[in-house]
Amino acid sequence: MFFTRRRFGDRIPSIVPAVAPAGGDVVLTKDSPDAFDGTGLFETLAAAGITCVVIAGFATEACVDSTARSALSRGFDVVLVSD
């Protein structure tokens, strides 16, 4: 599983403990709403042969939207999680 968190200047928010990464999970820090932008996520997923991504988050109109559109443009199938 991949987690992303967005850097805000010098501040990097922590991940909520209830959904914190477990052993083997990857945490990427990003500087823009798009999780693929400058994080190496595309290369990592492509190298692993992953063709579908499941996206969840709390900022649907920003980070989730940007990442979903970016994933689609890179050829991934996309599933959005809703609450």
Buried (B, 14 or more C-beta within 10 A) or exposed (E): EBBBBBEEEEEEEEEEEEEEEEEEEEEBEBEBBBBBBEBEBBEEBEEEEEEEBEBEBEEBEBBBBBBBEBBEEBEBEBEBEEE
